[in-house]
Amino acid sequence: MVKLNILNMKNFLDTVNSCSGKVNMLCPDGKKQSINGEEKIQGSLWRQYSQNKNCLRLVLEVPNPTDYMNIVSYYAGDC
C-alpha cells in the first residue's frame, strides 16, 4: 500500500495506465477499485483533482512489484 499526494494527474494516470497488473484505489468506505484503464473512474479522479486545486490524495494497492516500483519512481520524480 502506498499513500500519494497527486500533483500532476496526467503523468500519474499515464503511469497507472502503463501498468501490466491491477492498480487498486482504496476508497474511504474500505472498498478497492481498480483504476488502470478505467476511463469513468479516471474522469471522476480528474474532477476531484480540479476541485481540490490540482491536488489529490490517494491510497493505492499495487500487487505487481514492477508496477509498484513504476508508480513509486513516478512519484519520486514528480515531487
mmJSON file of the N, C-alpha and C atoms, coordinates in Angstrom:
{"data_MODEL":{"atom_site":{
"group_PDB":["ATOM","ATOM","ATOM","ATOM","ATOM","ATOM","ATOM","ATOM","ATOM","ATOM","ATOM","ATOM","ATOM","ATOM","ATOM","ATOM","ATOM","ATOM","ATOM","ATOM","ATOM","ATOM","ATOM","ATOM","ATOM","ATOM","ATOM","ATOM","ATOM","ATOM","ATOM","ATOM","ATOM","ATOM","ATOM","ATOM","ATOM","ATOM","ATOM","ATOM","ATOM","ATOM","ATOM","ATOM","ATOM","ATOM","ATOM","ATOM","ATOM","ATOM","ATOM","ATOM","ATOM","ATOM","ATOM","ATOM","ATOM","ATOM","ATOM","ATOM","ATOM","ATOM","ATOM","ATOM","ATOM","ATOM","ATOM","ATOM","ATOM","ATOM","ATOM","ATOM","ATOM","ATOM","ATOM","ATOM","ATOM","ATOM","ATOM","ATOM","ATOM","ATOM","ATOM","ATOM","ATOM","ATOM","ATOM","ATOM","ATOM","ATOM","ATOM","ATOM","ATOM","ATOM","ATOM","ATOM","ATOM","ATOM","ATOM","ATOM","ATOM","ATOM","ATOM","ATOM","ATOM","ATOM","ATOM","ATOM","ATOM","ATOM","ATOM","ATOM","ATOM","ATOM","ATOM","ATOM","ATOM","ATOM","ATOM","ATOM","ATOM","ATOM","ATOM","ATOM","ATOM","ATOM","ATOM","ATOM","ATOM","ATOM","ATOM","ATOM","ATOM","ATOM","ATOM","ATOM","ATOM","ATOM","ATOM","ATOM","ATOM","ATOM","ATOM","ATOM","ATOM","ATOM","ATOM","ATOM","ATOM","ATOM","ATOM","ATOM","ATOM","ATOM","ATOM","ATOM","ATOM","ATOM","ATOM","ATOM","ATOM","ATOM","ATOM","ATOM","ATOM","ATOM","ATOM","ATOM","ATOM","ATOM","ATOM","ATOM","ATOM","ATOM","ATOM","ATOM","ATOM","ATOM","ATOM","ATOM","ATOM","ATOM","ATOM","ATOM","ATOM","ATOM","ATOM","ATOM","ATOM","ATOM","ATOM","ATOM","ATOM","ATOM","ATOM","ATOM","ATOM","ATOM","ATOM","ATOM","ATOM","ATOM","ATOM","ATOM","ATOM","ATOM","ATOM","ATOM","ATOM","ATOM","ATOM","ATOM","ATOM","ATOM","ATOM","ATOM","ATOM","ATOM","ATOM","ATOM","ATOM","ATOM","ATOM","ATOM","ATOM","ATOM","ATOM","ATOM","ATOM","ATOM","ATOM","ATOM","ATOM","ATOM","ATOM","ATOM","ATOM"],
"id":[1,2,3,4,5,6,7,8,9,10,11,12,13,14,15,16,17,18,19,20,21,22,23,24,25,26,27,28,29,30,31,32,33,34,35,36,37,38,39,40,41,42,43,44,45,46,47,48,49,50,51,52,53,54,55,56,57,58,59,60,61,62,63,64,65,66,67,68,69,70,71,72,73,74,75,76,77,78,79,80,81,82,83,84,85,86,87,88,89,90,91,92,93,94,95,96,97,98,99,100,101,102,103,104,105,106,107,108,109,110,111,112,113,114,115,116,117,118,119,120,121,122,123,124,125,126,127,128,129,130,131,132,133,134,135,136,137,138,139,140,141,142,143,144,145,146,147,148,149,150,151,152,153,154,155,156,157,158,159,160,161,162,163,164,165,166,167,168,169,170,171,172,173,174,175,176,177,178,179,180,181,182,183,184,185,186,187,188,189,190,191,192,193,194,195,196,197,198,199,200,201,202,203,204,205,206,207,208,209,210,211,212,213,214,215,216,217,218,219,220,221,222,223,224,225,226,227,228,229,230,231,232,233,234,235,236,237],
"type_symbol":["N","C","C","N","C","C","N","C","C","N","C","C","N","C","C","N","C","C","N","C","C","N","C","C","N","C","C","N","C","C","N","C","C","N","C","C","N","C","C","N","C","C","N","C","C","N","C","C","N","C","C","N","C","C","N","C","C","N","C","C","N","C","C","N","C","C","N","C","C","N","C","C","N","C","C","N","C","C","N","C","C","N","C","C","N","C","C","N","C","C","N","C","C","N","C","C","N","C","C","N","C","C","N","C","C","N","C","C","N","C","C","N","C","C","N","C","C","N","C","C","N","C","C","N","C","C","N","C","C","N","C","C","N","C","C","N","C","C","N","C","C","N","C","C","N","C","C","N","C","C","N","C","C","N","C","C","N","C","C","N","C","C","N","C","C","N","C","C","N","C","C","N","C","C","N","C","C","N","C","C","N","C","C","N","C","C","N","C","C","N","C","C","N","C","C","N","C","C","N","C","C","N","C","C","N","C","C","N","C","C","N","C","C","N","C","C","N","C","C","N","C","C","N","C","C","N","C","C","N","C","C","N","C","C","N","C","C"],
"label_atom_id":["N","CA","C","N","CA","C","N","CA","C","N","CA","C","N","CA","C","N","CA","C","N","CA","C","N","CA","C","N","CA","C","N","CA","C","N","CA","C","N","CA","C","N","CA","C","N","CA","C","N","CA","C","N","CA","C","N","CA","C","N","CA","C","N","CA","C","N","CA","C","N","CA","C","N","CA","C","N","CA","C","N","CA","C","N","CA","C","N","CA","C","N","CA","C","N","CA","C","N","CA","C","N","CA","C","N","CA","C","N","CA","C","N","CA","C","N","CA","C","N","CA","C","N","CA","C","N","CA","C","N","CA","C","N","CA","C","N","CA","C","N","CA","C","N","CA","C","N","CA","C","N","CA","C","N","CA","C","N","CA","C","N","CA","C","N","CA","C","N","CA","C","N","CA","C","N","CA","C","N","CA","C","N","CA","C","N","CA","C","N","CA","C","N","CA","C","N","CA","C","N","CA","C","N","CA","C","N","CA","C","N","CA","C","N","CA","C","N","CA","C","N","CA","C","N","CA","C","N","CA","C","N","CA","C","N","CA","C","N","CA","C","N","CA","C","N","CA","C","N","CA","C","N","CA","C","N","CA","C","N","CA","C","N","CA","C","N","CA","C","N","CA","C","N","CA","C"],
"label_alt_id":[null,null,null,null,null,null,null,null,null,null,null,null,null,null,null,null,null,null,null,null,null,null,null,null,null,null,null,null,null,null,null,null,null,null,null,null,null,null,null,null,null,null,null,null,null,null,null,null,null,null,null,null,null,null,null,null,null,null,null,null,null,null,null,null,null,null,null,null,null,null,null,null,null,null,null,null,null,null,null,null,null,null,null,null,null,null,null,null,null,null,null,null,null,null,null,null,null,null,null,null,null,null,null,null,null,null,null,null,null,null,null,null,null,null,null,null,null,null,null,null,null,null,null,null,null,null,null,null,null,null,null,null,null,null,null,null,null,null,null,null,null,null,null,null,null,null,null,null,null,null,null,null,null,null,null,null,null,null,null,null,null,null,null,null,null,null,null,null,null,null,null,null,null,null,null,null,null,null,null,null,null,null,null,null,null,null,null,null,null,null,null,null,null,null,null,null,null,null,null,null,null,null,null,null,null,null,null,null,null,null,null,null,null,null,null,null,null,null,null,null,null,null,null,null,null,null,null,null,null,null,null,null,null,null,null,null,null],
"label_comp_id":["MET","MET","MET","VAL","VAL","VAL","LYS","LYS","LYS","LEU","LEU","LEU","ASN","ASN","ASN","ILE","ILE","ILE","LEU","LEU","LEU","ASN","ASN","ASN","MET","MET","MET","LYS","LYS","LYS","ASN","ASN","ASN","PHE","PHE","PHE","LEU","LEU","LEU","ASP","ASP","ASP","THR","THR","THR","VAL","VAL","VAL","ASN","ASN","ASN","SER","SER","SER","CYS","CYS","CYS","SER","SER","SER","GLY","GLY","GLY","LYS","LYS","LYS","VAL","VAL","VAL","ASN","ASN","ASN","MET","MET","MET","LEU","LEU","LEU","CYS","CYS","CYS","PRO","PRO","PRO","ASP","ASP","ASP","GLY","GLY","GLY","LYS","LYS","LYS","LYS","LYS","LYS","GLN","GLN","GLN","SER","SER","SER","ILE","ILE","ILE","ASN","ASN","ASN","GLY","GLY","GLY","GLU","GLU","GLU","GLU","GLU","GLU","LYS","LYS","LYS","ILE","ILE","ILE","GLN","GLN","GLN","GLY","GLY","GLY","SER","SER","SER","LEU","LEU","LEU","TRP","TRP","TRP","ARG","ARG","ARG","GLN","GLN","GLN","TYR","TYR","TYR","SER","SER","SER","GLN","GLN","GLN","ASN","ASN","ASN","LYS","LYS","LYS","ASN","ASN","ASN","CYS","CYS","CYS","LEU","LEU","LEU","ARG","ARG","ARG","LEU","LEU","LEU","VAL","VAL","VAL","LEU","LEU","LEU","GLU","GLU","GLU","VAL","VAL","VAL","PRO","PRO","PRO","ASN","ASN","ASN","PRO","PRO","PRO","THR","THR","THR","ASP","ASP","ASP","TYR","TYR","TYR","MET","MET","MET","ASN","ASN","ASN","ILE","ILE","ILE","VAL","VAL","VAL","SER","SER","SER","TYR","TYR","TYR","TYR","TYR","TYR","ALA","ALA","ALA","GLY","GLY","GLY","ASP","ASP","ASP","CYS","CYS","CYS"],
"label_asym_id":["A","A","A","A","A","A","A","A","A","A","A","A","A","A","A","A","A","A","A","A","A","A","A","A","A","A","A","A","A","A","A","A","A","A","A","A","A","A","A","A","A","A","A","A","A","A","A","A","A","A","A","A","A","A","A","A","A","A","A","A","A","A","A","A","A","A","A","A","A","A","A","A","A","A","A","A","A","A","A","A","A","A","A","A","A","A","A","A","A","A","A","A","A","A","A","A","A","A","A","A","A","A","A","A","A","A","A","A","A","A","A","A","A","A","A","A","A","A","A","A","A","A","A","A","A","A","A","A","A","A","A","A","A","A","A","A","A","A","A","A","A","A","A","A","A","A","A","A","A","A","A","A","A","A","A","A","A","A","A","A","A","A","A","A","A","A","A","A","A","A","A","A","A","A","A","A","A","A","A","A","A","A","A","A","A","A","A","A","A","A","A","A","A","A","A","A","A","A","A","A","A","A","A","A","A","A","A","A","A","A","A","A","A","A","A","A","A","A","A","A","A","A","A","A","A","A","A","A","A","A","A","A","A","A","A","A","A"],
"label_entity_id":["1","1","1","1","1","1","1","1","1","1","1","1","1","1","1","1","1","1","1","1","1","1","1","1","1","1","1","1","1","1","1","1","1","1","1","1","1","1","1","1","1","1","1","1","1","1","1","1","1","1","1","1","1","1","1","1","1","1","1","1","1","1","1","1","1","1","1","1","1","1","1","1","1","1","1","1","1","1","1","1","1","1","1","1","1","1","1","1","1","1","1","1","1","1","1","1","1","1","1","1","1","1","1","1","1","1","1","1","1","1","1","1","1","1","1","1","1","1","1","1","1","1","1","1","1","1","1","1","1","1","1","1","1","1","1","1","1","1","1","1","1","1","1","1","1","1","1","1","1","1","1","1","1","1","1","1","1","1","1","1","1","1","1","1","1","1","1","1","1","1","1","1","1","1","1","1","1","1","1","1","1","1","1","1","1","1","1","1","1","1","1","1","1","1","1","1","1","1","1","1","1","1","1","1","1","1","1","1","1","1","1","1","1","1","1","1","1","1","1","1","1","1","1","1","1","1","1","1","1","1","1","1","1","1","1","1","1"],
"label_seq_id":[1,1,1,2,2,2,3,3,3,4,4,4,5,5,5,6,6,6,7,7,7,8,8,8,9,9,9,10,10,10,11,11,11,12,12,12,13,13,13,14,14,14,15,15,15,16,16,16,17,17,17,18,18,18,19,19,19,20,20,20,21,21,21,22,22,22,23,23,23,24,24,24,25,25,25,26,26,26,27,27,27,28,28,28,29,29,29,30,30,30,31,31,31,32,32,32,33,33,33,34,34,34,35,35,35,36,36,36,37,37,37,38,38,38,39,39,39,40,40,40,41,41,41,42,42,42,43,43,43,44,44,44,45,45,45,46,46,46,47,47,47,48,48,48,49,49,49,50,50,50,51,51,51,52,52,52,53,53,53,54,54,54,55,55,55,56,56,56,57,57,57,58,58,58,59,59,59,60,60,60,61,61,61,62,62,62,63,63,63,64,64,64,65,65,65,66,66,66,67,67,67,68,68,68,69,69,69,70,70,70,71,71,71,72,72,72,73,73,73,74,74,74,75,75,75,76,76,76,77,77,77,78,78,78,79,79,79],
"pdbx_PDB_ins_code":[null,null,null,null,null,null,null,null,null,null,null,null,null,null,null,null,null,null,null,null,null,null,null,null,null,null,null,null,null,null,null,null,null,null,null,null,null,null,null,null,null,null,null,null,null,null,null,null,null,null,null,null,null,null,null,null,null,null,null,null,null,null,null,null,null,null,null,null,null,null,null,null,null,null,null,null,null,null,null,null,null,null,null,null,null,null,null,null,null,null,null,null,null,null,null,null,null,null,null,null,null,null,null,null,null,null,null,null,null,null,null,null,null,null,null,null,null,null,null,null,null,null,null,null,null,null,null,null,null,null,null,null,null,null,null,null,null,null,null,null,null,null,null,null,null,null,null,null,null,null,null,null,null,null,null,null,null,null,null,null,null,null,null,null,null,null,null,null,null,null,null,null,null,null,null,null,null,null,null,null,null,null,null,null,null,null,null,null,null,null,null,null,null,null,null,null,null,null,null,null,null,null,null,null,null,null,null,null,null,null,null,null,null,null,null,null,null,null,null,null,null,null,null,null,null,null,null,null,null,null,null,null,null,null,null,null,null],
"Cartn_x":[0.847,0.0,0.897,0.472,1.227,0.237,0.58,-0.244,0.452,-0.303,0.26,-0.539,0.163,-0.459,-0.202,-1.175,-1.018,-1.05,0.028,0.126,0.116,0.323,0.314,-0.529,-1.817,-2.763,-2.483,-2.125,-1.884,-0.749,0.385,1.518,1.205,0.467,0.075,-0.763,-1.787,-2.656,-1.926,-1.006,-0.182,0.61,1.169,1.934,1.032,-0.116,-1.067,-1.515,-1.836,-2.328,-1.252,0.012,1.09,1.371,0.737,0.954,0.327,1.012,0.517,-0.511,-0.466,-1.414,-2.389,-3.152,-4.136,-3.474,-4.076,-3.735,-5.048,-5.128,-6.365,-6.301,-7.366,-7.514,-8.342,-7.879,-8.64,-9.58,-10.872,-11.897,-12.101,-12.653,-12.891,-13.765,-14.65,-15.524,-14.847,-13.555,-12.803,-12.788,-13.592,-13.624,-12.405,-12.064,-10.971,-11.579,-10.98,-11.471,-10.274,-10.302,-9.225,-9.335,-8.186,-8.24,-7.489,-6.651,-5.911,-6.813,-6.839,-7.657,-9.134,-9.522,-10.933,-11.248,-11.725,-11.952,-12.955,-14.024,-15.058,-14.495,-13.763,-13.166,-12.11,-11.306,-10.269,-10.874,-12.002,-12.705,-13.148,-13.626,-14.025,-12.819,-11.682,-10.456,-10.014,-10.121,-9.779,-10.642,-11.951,-12.859,-12.485,-12.212,-11.816,-10.513,-9.579,-8.276,-8.468,-9.3,-9.561,-10.268,-11.252,-11.996,-11.104,-10.069,-9.166,-7.912,-8.041,-6.957,-5.709,-5.921,-4.851,-3.995,-4.696,-4.046,-5.053,-4.588,-5.479,-4.702,-5.22,-4.592,-5.243,-4.409,-4.903,-4.128,-4.808,-4.161,-4.318,-3.184,-3.187,-2.637,-3.149,-2.607,-2.18,-0.903,-0.357,0.311,-0.392,0.129,1.393,1.504,2.652,3.855,4.965,6.136,6.714,6.712,7.23,6.342,5.035,4.1,4.254,4.411,4.595,5.819,6.919,8.149,7.991,7.249,6.996,6.219,5.237,4.44,5.26,6.042,6.899,7.948,8.509,9.504,8.861,7.648,6.921,6.779,6.337,6.054,7.321,8.397,9.662,10.161,9.964,10.41,9.495,8.246,7.26,7.341,7.94,7.986,9.145],
"Cartn_y":[-1.172,0.0,1.241,2.226,3.474,4.646,5.68,6.892,7.958,8.549,9.544,10.841,11.921,13.224,13.621,13.447,13.642,15.132,15.591,16.991,17.131,16.029,16.031,14.843,15.087,13.998,13.327,14.082,13.492,12.467,12.864,11.934,10.75,10.993,9.911,8.881,9.342,8.411,7.726,8.416,7.778,6.624,6.85,5.814,4.651,4.956,3.914,3.088,3.755,3.053,2.208,2.475,1.664,0.412,0.292,-0.877,-2.124,-3.262,-4.51,-5.2,-4.936,-5.536,-4.497,-4.911,-4.005,-2.947,-1.766,-0.702,-0.363,-0.726,-0.552,0.684,1.481,2.63,2.17,2.502,2.177,3.336,3.043,4.064,4.288,5.438,5.729,4.677,4.018,3.005,1.634,1.565,0.317,-0.546,-0.185,-0.956,-0.646,-1.613,-1.422,-1.231,-0.331,-0.048,0.018,-0.82,-0.802,0.48,1.168,2.446,2.422,1.4,1.449,1.051,1.927,1.712,1.993,2.484,2.738,4.212,4.528,5.915,6.644,5.964,6.6,6.985,6.075,6.342,7.434,7.368,8.375,9.755,9.814,11.087,11.668,10.802,11.224,11.721,11.036,11.468,12.843,13.059,14.37,15.471,15.206,16.211,16.518,15.465,15.67,16.461,16.123,16.795,18.29,18.613,20.008,20.762,20.122,20.761,21.014,20.209,20.323,21.14,22.048,22.951,22.195,21.232,20.454,19.671,19.018,18.159,17.068,15.837,14.743,13.707,13.368,12.373,11.015,10.013,8.666,7.63,6.539,5.377,4.251,3.693,2.658,1.34,0.279,-1.056,-1.557,-1.895,-2.309,-3.678,-4.776,-6.116,-6.473,-6.006,-6.347,-5.496,-6.135,-5.372,-4.409,-4.807,-3.924,-2.695,-2.902,-1.779,-0.868,-1.467,-0.699,0.208,-0.352,0.43,1.535,1.265,2.299,3.475,3.188,4.25,5.018,4.305,4.969,5.835,5.319,6.097,7.341,7.216,8.387,9.41,8.942,9.849,10.539,9.8,10.375,11.435,11.194,12.139,13.34,13.202,14.272,15.288,14.921,15.812,16.778],
"Cartn_z":[0.0,0.0,0.0,-0.758,-0.856,-0.838,-0.062,0.012,-0.822,-1.746,-2.652,-2.6,-2.814,-2.974,-4.428,-5.28,-6.715,-7.052,-7.681,-8.098,-9.615,-10.331,-11.798,-12.252,-12.4,-12.696,-14.031,-15.049,-16.364,-16.306,-15.731,-15.65,-14.741,-13.667,-12.777,-13.528,-14.244,-14.969,-16.116,-16.766,-17.799,-17.189,-16.006,-15.316,-14.922,-14.348,-13.934,-15.14,-16.25,-17.428,-18.102,-17.814,-18.383,-17.547,-16.402,-15.54,-16.161,-16.001,-16.579,-15.685,-14.39,-13.452,-12.939,-11.932,-11.347,-10.487,-10.5,-9.566,-8.869,-7.589,-6.839,-5.966,-6.047,-5.177,-3.979,-2.775,-1.58,-1.286,-1.285,-1.07,0.43,0.805,2.223,2.924,2.174,2.775,2.887,2.49,2.614,1.364,0.368,-0.873,-1.726,-2.587,-3.544,-4.922,-5.69,-7.031,-7.973,-9.002,-9.989,-10.804,-10.997,-11.714,-13.04,-13.291,-14.558,-15.72,-16.715,-17.901,-17.698,-16.537,-16.228,-16.466,-17.671,-18.068,-17.173,-16.787,-15.968,-14.591,-13.979,-12.667,-12.79,-13.845,-14.052,-14.28,-14.953,-15.136,-13.799,-12.924,-11.586,-10.79,-10.934,-10.25,-10.76,-12.079,-12.658,-12.04,-11.904,-11.332,-9.875,-9.104,-7.704,-7.622,-8.489,-8.554,-8.854,-9.834,-10.207,-9.083,-8.464,-7.375,-6.162,-6.018,-4.866,-5.216,-6.175,-6.586,-7.058,-7.946,-8.581,-7.576,-6.694,-5.707,-5.331,-5.223,-4.859,-4.068,-2.913,-2.052,-2.315,-2.628,-2.916,-2.12,-1.81,-1.218,-2.233,-2.653,-3.683,-3.163,-3.738,-3.52,-4.898,-5.021,-6.309,-6.115,-6.449,-6.18,-6.974,-8.203,-9.041,-8.625,-8.199,-7.734,-8.782,-10.047,-11.1,-11.249,-11.247,-11.331,-10.116,-8.939,-7.713,-7.833,-8.299,-8.442,-9.49,-10.569,-11.578,-10.989,-10.168,-9.553,-8.531,-7.728,-6.736,-7.453,-8.546,-9.313,-9.916,-10.451,-10.963,-9.844,-8.69,-7.577,-7.089,-6.984,-6.523,-7.521,-8.799,-9.816,-9.946,-9.514,-9.659,-8.539,-7.422,-6.244,-6.3],
"occupancy":[1.0,1.0,1.0,1.0,1.0,1.0,1.0,1.0,1.0,1.0,1.0,1.0,1.0,1.0,1.0,1.0,1.0,1.0,1.0,1.0,1.0,1.0,1.0,1.0,1.0,1.0,1.0,1.0,1.0,1.0,1.0,1.0,1.0,1.0,1.0,1.0,1.0,1.0,1.0,1.0,1.0,1.0,1.0,1.0,1.0,1.0,1.0,1.0,1.0,1.0,1.0,1.0,1.0,1.0,1.0,1.0,1.0,1.0,1.0,1.0,1.0,1.0,1.0,1.0,1.0,1.0,1.0,1.0,1.0,1.0,1.0,1.0,1.0,1.0,1.0,1.0,1.0,1.0,1.0,1.0,1.0,1.0,1.0,1.0,1.0,1.0,1.0,1.0,1.0,1.0,1.0,1.0,1.0,1.0,1.0,1.0,1.0,1.0,1.0,1.0,1.0,1.0,1.0,1.0,1.0,1.0,1.0,1.0,1.0,1.0,1.0,1.0,1.0,1.0,1.0,1.0,1.0,1.0,1.0,1.0,1.0,1.0,1.0,1.0,1.0,1.0,1.0,1.0,1.0,1.0,1.0,1.0,1.0,1.0,1.0,1.0,1.0,1.0,1.0,1.0,1.0,1.0,1.0,1.0,1.0,1.0,1.0,1.0,1.0,1.0,1.0,1.0,1.0,1.0,1.0,1.0,1.0,1.0,1.0,1.0,1.0,1.0,1.0,1.0,1.0,1.0,1.0,1.0,1.0,1.0,1.0,1.0,1.0,1.0,1.0,1.0,1.0,1.0,1.0,1.0,1.0,1.0,1.0,1.0,1.0,1.0,1.0,1.0,1.0,1.0,1.0,1.0,1.0,1.0,1.0,1.0,1.0,1.0,1.0,1.0,1.0,1.0,1.0,1.0,1.0,1.0,1.0,1.0,1.0,1.0,1.0,1.0,1.0,1.0,1.0,1.0,1.0,1.0,1.0,1.0,1.0,1.0,1.0,1.0,1.0,1.0,1.0,1.0,1.0,1.0,1.0,1.0,1.0,1.0,1.0,1.0,1.0],
"B_iso_or_equiv":[0.0,0.0,0.0,0.0,0.0,0.0,0.0,0.0,0.0,0.0,0.0,0.0,0.0,0.0,0.0,0.0,0.0,0.0,0.0,0.0,0.0,0.0,0.0,0.0,0.0,0.0,0.0,0.0,0.0,0.0,0.0,0.0,0.0,0.0,0.0,0.0,0.0,0.0,0.0,0.0,0.0,0.0,0.0,0.0,0.0,0.0,0.0,0.0,0.0,0.0,0.0,0.0,0.0,0.0,0.0,0.0,0.0,0.0,0.0,0.0,0.0,0.0,0.0,0.0,0.0,0.0,0.0,0.0,0.0,0.0,0.0,0.0,0.0,0.0,0.0,0.0,0.0,0.0,0.0,0.0,0.0,0.0,0.0,0.0,0.0,0.0,0.0,0.0,0.0,0.0,0.0,0.0,0.0,0.0,0.0,0.0,0.0,0.0,0.0,0.0,0.0,0.0,0.0,0.0,0.0,0.0,0.0,0.0,0.0,0.0,0.0,0.0,0.0,0.0,0.0,0.0,0.0,0.0,0.0,0.0,0.0,0.0,0.0,0.0,0.0,0.0,0.0,0.0,0.0,0.0,0.0,0.0,0.0,0.0,0.0,0.0,0.0,0.0,0.0,0.0,0.0,0.0,0.0,0.0,0.0,0.0,0.0,0.0,0.0,0.0,0.0,0.0,0.0,0.0,0.0,0.0,0.0,0.0,0.0,0.0,0.0,0.0,0.0,0.0,0.0,0.0,0.0,0.0,0.0,0.0,0.0,0.0,0.0,0.0,0.0,0.0,0.0,0.0,0.0,0.0,0.0,0.0,0.0,0.0,0.0,0.0,0.0,0.0,0.0,0.0,0.0,0.0,0.0,0.0,0.0,0.0,0.0,0.0,0.0,0.0,0.0,0.0,0.0,0.0,0.0,0.0,0.0,0.0,0.0,0.0,0.0,0.0,0.0,0.0,0.0,0.0,0.0,0.0,0.0,0.0,0.0,0.0,0.0,0.0,0.0,0.0,0.0,0.0,0.0,0.0,0.0,0.0,0.0,0.0,0.0,0.0,0.0],
"pdbx_formal_charge":[null,null,null,null,null,null,null,null,null,null,null,null,null,null,null,null,null,null,null,null,null,null,null,null,null,null,null,null,null,null,null,null,null,null,null,null,null,null,null,null,null,null,null,null,null,null,null,null,null,null,null,null,null,null,null,null,null,null,null,null,null,null,null,null,null,null,null,null,null,null,null,null,null,null,null,null,null,null,null,null,null,null,null,null,null,null,null,null,null,null,null,null,null,null,null,null,null,null,null,null,null,null,null,null,null,null,null,null,null,null,null,null,null,null,null,null,null,null,null,null,null,null,null,null,null,null,null,null,null,null,null,null,null,null,null,null,null,null,null,null,null,null,null,null,null,null,null,null,null,null,null,null,null,null,null,null,null,null,null,null,null,null,null,null,null,null,null,null,null,null,null,null,null,null,null,null,null,null,null,null,null,null,null,null,null,null,null,null,null,null,null,null,null,null,null,null,null,null,null,null,null,null,null,null,null,null,null,null,null,null,null,null,null,null,null,null,null,null,null,null,null,null,null,null,null,null,null,null,null,null,null,null,null,null,null,null,null],
"auth_seq_id":[1,1,1,2,2,2,3,3,3,4,4,4,5,5,5,6,6,6,7,7,7,8,8,8,9,9,9,10,10,10,11,11,11,12,12,12,13,13,13,14,14,14,15,15,15,16,16,16,17,17,17,18,18,18,19,19,19,20,20,20,21,21,21,22,22,22,23,23,23,24,24,24,25,25,25,26,26,26,27,27,27,28,28,28,29,29,29,30,30,30,31,31,31,32,32,32,33,33,33,34,34,34,35,35,35,36,36,36,37,37,37,38,38,38,39,39,39,40,40,40,41,41,41,42,42,42,43,43,43,44,44,44,45,45,45,46,46,46,47,47,47,48,48,48,49,49,49,50,50,50,51,51,51,52,52,52,53,53,53,54,54,54,55,55,55,56,56,56,57,57,57,58,58,58,59,59,59,60,60,60,61,61,61,62,62,62,63,63,63,64,64,64,65,65,65,66,66,66,67,67,67,68,68,68,69,69,69,70,70,70,71,71,71,72,72,72,73,73,73,74,74,74,75,75,75,76,76,76,77,77,77,78,78,78,79,79,79],
"auth_comp_id":["MET","MET","MET","VAL","VAL","VAL","LYS","LYS","LYS","LEU","LEU","LEU","ASN","ASN","ASN","ILE","ILE","ILE","LEU","LEU","LEU","ASN","ASN","ASN","MET","MET","MET","LYS","LYS","LYS","ASN","ASN","ASN","PHE","PHE","PHE","LEU","LEU","LEU","ASP","ASP","ASP","THR","THR","THR","VAL","VAL","VAL","ASN","ASN","ASN","SER","SER","SER","CYS","CYS","CYS","SER","SER","SER","GLY","GLY","GLY","LYS","LYS","LYS","VAL","VAL","VAL","ASN","ASN","ASN","MET","MET","MET","LEU","LEU","LEU","CYS","CYS","CYS","PRO","PRO","PRO","ASP","ASP","ASP","GLY","GLY","GLY","LYS","LYS","LYS","LYS","LYS","LYS","GLN","GLN","GLN","SER","SER","SER","ILE","ILE","ILE","ASN","ASN","ASN","GLY","GLY","GLY","GLU","GLU","GLU","GLU","GLU","GLU","LYS","LYS","LYS","ILE","ILE","ILE","GLN","GLN","GLN","GLY","GLY","GLY","SER","SER","SER","LEU","LEU","LEU","TRP","TRP","TRP","ARG","ARG","ARG","GLN","GLN","GLN","TYR","TYR","TYR","SER","SER","SER","GLN","GLN","GLN","ASN","ASN","ASN","LYS","LYS","LYS","ASN","ASN","ASN","CYS","CYS","CYS","LEU","LEU","LEU","ARG","ARG","ARG","LEU","LEU","LEU","VAL","VAL","VAL","LEU","LEU","LEU","GLU","GLU","GLU","VAL","VAL","VAL","PRO","PRO","PRO","ASN","ASN","ASN","PRO","PRO","PRO","THR","THR","THR","ASP","ASP","ASP","TYR","TYR","TYR","MET","MET","MET","ASN","ASN","ASN","ILE","ILE","ILE","VAL","VAL","VAL","SER","SER","SER","TYR","TYR","TYR","TYR","TYR","TYR","ALA","ALA","ALA","GLY","GLY","GLY","ASP","ASP","ASP","CYS","CYS","CYS"],
"auth_asym_id":["A","A","A","A","A","A","A","A","A","A","A","A","A","A","A","A","A","A","A","A","A","A","A","A","A","A","A","A","A","A","A","A","A","A","A","A","A","A","A","A","A","A","A","A","A","A","A","A","A","A","A","A","A","A","A","A","A","A","A","A","A","A","A","A","A","A","A","A","A","A","A","A","A","A","A","A","A","A","A","A","A","A","A","A","A","A","A","A","A","A","A","A","A","A","A","A","A","A","A","A","A","A","A","A","A","A","A","A","A","A","A","A","A","A","A","A","A","A","A","A","A","A","A","A","A","A","A","A","A","A","A","A","A","A","A","A","A","A","A","A","A","A","A","A","A","A","A","A","A","A","A","A","A","A","A","A","A","A","A","A","A","A","A","A","A","A","A","A","A","A","A","A","A","A","A","A","A","A","A","A","A","A","A","A","A","A","A","A","A","A","A","A","A","A","A","A","A","A","A","A","A","A","A","A","A","A","A","A","A","A","A","A","A","A","A","A","A","A","A","A","A","A","A","A","A","A","A","A","A","A","A","A","A","A","A","A","A"],
"auth_atom_id":["N","CA","C","N","CA","C","N","CA","C","N","CA","C","N","CA","C","N","CA","C","N","CA","C","N","CA","C","N","CA","C","N","CA","C","N","CA","C","N","CA","C","N","CA","C","N","CA","C","N","CA","C","N","CA","C","N","CA","C","N","CA","C","N","CA","C","N","CA","C","N","CA","C","N","CA","C","N","CA","C","N","CA","C","N","CA","C","N","CA","C","N","CA","C","N","CA","C","N","CA","C","N","CA","C","N","CA","C","N","CA","C","N","CA","C","N","CA","C","N","CA","C","N","CA","C","N","CA","C","N","CA","C","N","CA","C","N","CA","C","N","CA","C","N","CA","C","N","CA","C","N","CA","C","N","CA","C","N","CA","C","N","CA","C","N","CA","C","N","CA","C","N","CA","C","N","CA","C","N","CA","C","N","CA","C","N","CA","C","N","CA","C","N","CA","C","N","CA","C","N","CA","C","N","CA","C","N","CA","C","N","CA","C","N","CA","C","N","CA","C","N","CA","C","N","CA","C","N","CA","C","N","CA","C","N","CA","C","N","CA","C","N","CA","C","N","CA","C","N","CA","C","N","CA","C","N","CA","C","N","CA","C","N","CA","C","N","CA","C","N","CA","C","N","CA","C"],
"pdbx_PDB_model_num":[1,1,1,1,1,1,1,1,1,1,1,1,1,1,1,1,1,1,1,1,1,1,1,1,1,1,1,1,1,1,1,1,1,1,1,1,1,1,1,1,1,1,1,1,1,1,1,1,1,1,1,1,1,1,1,1,1,1,1,1,1,1,1,1,1,1,1,1,1,1,1,1,1,1,1,1,1,1,1,1,1,1,1,1,1,1,1,1,1,1,1,1,1,1,1,1,1,1,1,1,1,1,1,1,1,1,1,1,1,1,1,1,1,1,1,1,1,1,1,1,1,1,1,1,1,1,1,1,1,1,1,1,1,1,1,1,1,1,1,1,1,1,1,1,1,1,1,1,1,1,1,1,1,1,1,1,1,1,1,1,1,1,1,1,1,1,1,1,1,1,1,1,1,1,1,1,1,1,1,1,1,1,1,1,1,1,1,1,1,1,1,1,1,1,1,1,1,1,1,1,1,1,1,1,1,1,1,1,1,1,1,1,1,1,1,1,1,1,1,1,1,1,1,1,1,1,1,1,1,1,1,1,1,1,1,1,1]
}}}
